[in-house]
């Protein structure tokens, strides 16, 4: 009997190890699928025109659908694997019970029933323990996978690179609200930091629109339609200027050129990859230094401001006062 008990324990241990391997294989594949989906999502966001709200909405809906479908598929696969494991364990329990009956065939039926009931209770308890163990392993795997995904996500990689560049200059990031006014808010913050004359966001937008209109001939060769890629028509150019003036339209290189010329000050833009860009270097003096983020927010590019590293609050204060 001792040898039989040892054999049963060895069988159960082997089954549990196989169960663990099976679940871990599925979870490993799931992590790979999630990473592949994130890469696809980044490509979709990158190719979505920033100024086409309808198209961006369609892209966001497609992303939500892809995420939902993957989550549902992975949940079904985990559930199916657990059901198969339960079925295998039930078969093993039945075999153990049959073997027990074989060795106790000299006992009467009542004794057989009494001997099987404790074994069945132990089997159910073991199933519960096995299920809890699998769930715990799954949670640990999910936590580890989430941590790995977050560590190597484009947003995290970009943040680390920018932080290193800022630290080399003894600067720190100053978070600006994530809306269409982020460029203008970042410039306004820099003006305040440098003790220069400040304008309101509305005034900055109005001056920027006026500059673009006044310099149409030199700027329009660099202005293309977000969907067709063609140069703007006169009507499209006028609408562009109106949007700059009257809506929270996102600003880019054209607006940076305009702001630098209006304020007569260099504007330096730091980014994670590549060298800094400078608009208005001809004006001389210390530049307004802002940062460009491609991956910080899901809806598109973003600008932040900077402050001296010595003036930077601790992480908790910075998150409370500047993050969004």
C-alpha positions in Angstrom: 0.0 0.0 0.0 2.9 2.4 0.8 4.3 1.8 -2.7 0.8 2.4 -4.2 0.4 5.7 -2.3 3.8 6.9 -3.4 2.9 6.1 -7.1 -0.3 8.0 -6.8 1.5 11.0 -5.3 4.1 10.9 -8.2 1.3 10.8 -10.7 -0.5 13.7 -9.2 2.7 15.7 -9.0 3.5 15.0 -12.6 -0.1 16.1 -13.7 0.3 19.3 -11.7 3.6 20.1 -13.4 2.1 19.4 -16.8 -0.9 21.7 -15.9 1.5 24.5 -14.9 3.5 24.1 -18.1 0.4 24.2 -20.3 -1.0 27.3 -18.6 2.4 29.1 -18.7 2.8 28.3 -22.4 -0.5 29.9 -23.1 0.3 32.9 -21.0 3.6 33.3 -22.8 1.9 33.3 -26.1 -0.7 35.8 -24.8 2.1 38.2 -23.8 3.6 38.0 -27.3 0.1 38.6 -28.8 -0.4 41.7 -26.6 3.0 43.1 -27.6 2.2 42.5 -31.3 -1.1 44.3 -30.9 0.5 47.2 -29.2 2.9 47.6 -32.1 -0.1 47.5 -34.5 -1.9 50.1 -32.4 1.1 52.4 -32.5 1.2 52.1 -36.3 -2.5 52.9 -36.5 -2.1 56.0 -34.3 0.9 57.2 -36.2 -0.8 57.0 -39.6 -4.1 58.6 -38.4 -4.3 62.3 -39.6 -4.1 64.6 -36.6 -6.5 67.1 -38.1 -9.1 64.6 -39.3 -11.3 64.1 -36.2 -13.6 61.6 -38.0 -10.7 59.4 -39.1 -9.0 59.5 -35.7 -12.3 58.5 -34.1 -12.6 55.6 -36.5 -9.0 54.6 -35.6 -9.7 54.7 -31.9 -12.8 52.6 -32.4 -10.8 50.1 -34.4 -8.2 50.0 -31.6 -10.9 49.4 -29.0 -12.3 46.6 -31.1 -8.9 44.9 -31.5 -8.2 45.1 -27.8 -11.6 43.7 -26.9 -11.4 40.8 -29.4 -7.9 39.9 -28.1 -8.9 40.0 -24.5 -12.0 37.9 -25.2 -10.0 35.3 -27.2 -7.3 35.0 -24.5 -9.9 34.6 -21.7 -11.6 31.8 -23.7 -8.3 30.0 -24.2 -7.4 30.2 -20.5 -10.9 29.0 -19.6 -10.7 26.1 -22.1 -7.2 25.1 -20.7 -8.5 25.1 -17.2 -11.6 23.0 -18.2 -9.3 20.4 -19.8 -7.1 20.3 -16.7 -10.2 19.8 -14.5 -11.4 17.0 -16.8 -8.0 15.3 -16.6 -8.0 15.5 -12.8 -11.5 14.1 -12.7 -10.4 11.1 -14.8 -7.4 10.6 -12.5 -9.6 10.7 -9.4 -12.0 8.1 -11.0 -9.1 5.8 -11.7 -7.8 6.2 -8.1 -11.3 5.3 -6.8 -11.6 2.3 -9.1 -8.2 1.1 -7.9 -9.3 1.6 -4.3 -12.4 -0.5 -4.9 -10.3 -3.3 -6.5 -8.1 -3.6 -3.4 -11.2 -3.5 -1.1 -13.4 -6.0 -3.0 -13.7 -8.3 0.0 -15.5 -5.5 1.9 -19.3 -5.2 1.7 -21.0 -2.4 -0.3 -21.7 -0.3 2.7 -18.0 -0.3 3.7 -17.1 0.6 0.1 -19.4 3.6 0.2 -18.0 4.8 3.5 -14.4 4.4 2.3 -15.1 6.3 -0.9 -16.8 9.4 0.7 -13.7 10.7 2.5 -11.6 10.1 -0.7 -14.2 12.1 -2.7 -14.1 14.9 -0.2 -10.3 15.0 -0.3 -10.4 15.1 -4.1 -12.8 18.1 -4.2 -10.6 20.0 -1.7 -7.6 19.2 -3.8 -9.4 20.6 -6.9 -10.0 23.8 -5.0 -6.4 24.1 -4.0 -5.2 23.3 -7.5 -7.6 26.0 -8.9 -6.4 28.6 -6.4 -2.8 27.7 -7.2 -3.4 28.1 -10.9 -5.1 31.4 -10.4 -2.3 32.7 -8.3 0.3 31.6 -10.9 -1.8 33.3 -13.6 -2.0 36.6 -11.6 1.8 36.5 -11.0 2.4 36.0 -14.8 0.0 38.8 -15.7 1.6 41.2 -13.2 5.1 40.3 -14.6 3.9 40.6 -18.2 2.3 44.0 -17.5 5.5 45.2 -15.8 7.6 44.0 -18.8 5.2 45.6 -21.3 5.2 48.9 -19.4 9.0 48.9 -19.1 9.5 48.5 -22.9 6.4 50.3 -24.2 7.2 53.2 -26.5 5.9 55.7 -23.9 8.3 54.5 -21.2 11.3 54.2 -23.6 10.7 57.8 -24.8 10.4 59.1 -21.3 13.7 57.5 -20.2 15.6 58.9 -23.2 14.2 62.4 -22.7 14.9 62.3 -19.0 18.6 61.5 -19.7 18.9 64.4 -22.2 17.2 66.8 -19.8 19.5 65.7 -16.9 22.6 66.3 -19.1 21.4 69.9 -19.4 20.5 70.1 -15.7 16.8 70.5 -16.7 13.7 68.7 -15.6 10.3 68.2 -17.3 7.4 70.5 -16.5 4.1 68.9 -17.5 1.6 70.8 -19.6 -2.1 69.8 -19.9 -2.7 67.4 -22.8 -5.0 69.4 -25.0 -4.7 71.3 -28.3 -3.2 74.3 -26.6 -0.1 72.4 -25.3 2.4 74.1 -27.6 1.1 77.6 -26.7 1.0 76.7 -23.0 4.5 75.4 -23.1 5.8 78.6 -24.8 3.9 80.8 -22.3 5.4 78.9 -19.4 8.9 79.4 -20.9 8.2 83.1 -21.3 7.3 83.3 -17.6 10.3 81.3 -16.6 12.6 83.6 -18.5 11.0 86.8 -17.3 9.9 87.8 -20.8 6.7 89.7 -21.8 3.8 87.3 -21.8 0.7 86.9 -23.8 -2.5 85.0 -23.1 -3.1 81.8 -25.1 -5.7 83.5 -27.1 -3.3 86.3 -28.0 -0.5 83.9 -28.9 -2.9 82.0 -31.2 -4.1 85.2 -32.8 -0.6 86.5 -33.4 0.4 83.1 -34.8 -2.5 83.1 -37.2 -1.7 86.7 -38.3 2.0 85.8 -39.0 1.1 82.7 -41.0 -1.4 84.7 -43.1 1.2 87.5 -43.6 3.9 85.0 -44.7 1.7 82.8 -46.9 4.1 82.7 -49.8 7.1 81.5 -47.8 5.1 79.1 -45.6 2.5 77.5 -47.9 5.1 75.3 -49.7 5.4 73.4 -46.4 1.7 73.1 -45.7 -0.1 70.0 -47.1 -3.5 68.5 -46.7 -3.4 65.8 -44.0 -5.3 63.3 -46.1 -4.3 63.9 -49.7 -0.8 65.2 -49.1 -1.4 67.9 -51.7 -0.4 71.5 -51.1 -3.2 73.6 -49.5 -5.5 75.5 -51.7 -6.3 79.2 -50.9 -9.5 78.2 -49.2 -7.8 75.4 -47.2 -5.0 77.8 -46.2 -7.6 80.3 -44.9 -9.3 77.6 -42.9 -6.0 76.6 -41.5 -5.4 80.1 -40.2 -8.9 80.4 -38.8 -8.4 77.1 -37.0 -5.2 78.3 -35.5 -6.9 81.5 -34.3 -10.3 80.2 -33.1 -10.0 76.5 -32.2 -7.7 74.4 -30.0 -5.9 73.1 -33.1 -2.7 71.3 -32.3 0.5 73.3 -33.3 3.6 72.0 -35.0 6.6 73.3 -37.0 4.7 76.0 -38.8 3.4 77.4 -35.5 6.9 77.1 -33.9 8.4 79.2 -36.7 5.6 81.8 -36.3 6.0 82.0 -32.5 9.7 82.4 -32.7 9.4 85.2 -35.2 6.7 86.9 -33.3 8.5 86.8 -30.0 12.0 87.3 -31.6 13.5 84.5 -29.5 15.0 81.1 -30.4 12.8 78.1 -29.6 14.6 74.8 -28.9 12.7 71.5 -29.0 14.2 68.5 -27.3 13.0 65.0 -28.4 13.8 61.5 -27.4 15.3 60.5 -30.8 17.5 62.8 -32.9 19.1 66.1 -32.2 17.2 69.1 -30.9 15.5 71.4 -33.4 15.8 75.2 -33.2 13.6 77.8 -34.7 14.8 81.4 -34.8 18.5 80.8 -34.1 19.1 84.1 -35.8 17.6 86.0 -32.9 20.4 84.9 -30.5 20.2 84.8 -26.8 19.0 81.9 -24.6 16.3 79.8 -26.2 12.9 78.8 -24.9 13.4 75.1 -24.3 10.4 72.8 -24.6 10.0 69.0 -25.2 8.2 67.1 -27.9 6.6 63.7 -27.1 5.3 61.3 -29.7 4.1 58.6 -27.4 3.2 60.2 -24.1 -0.6 60.3 -24.9 -2.7 58.0 -26.9 -4.4 60.7 -29.0 -1.3 62.1 -30.5 1.8 64.2 -30.1 2.4 66.5 -27.2 4.6 69.4 -26.0 5.8 70.0 -22.4 8.0 72.7 -20.9 11.2 72.6 -18.8 12.5 74.0 -15.6 16.0 74.0 -14.0 16.7 70.7 -12.4 17.5 72.5 -9.1 13.9 73.9 -9.1 12.2 70.6 -9.8 9.9 69.3 -7.0 10.0 65.7 -5.9 8.2 63.1 -8.0 5.0 63.2 -5.9 4.8 67.0 -6.0 5.5 67.1 -9.7 2.8 64.5 -10.4 0.3 66.4 -8.3 1.0 69.8 -9.7 1.8 69.1 -13.4 0.7 65.8 -14.6 -2.6 65.0 -16.3 
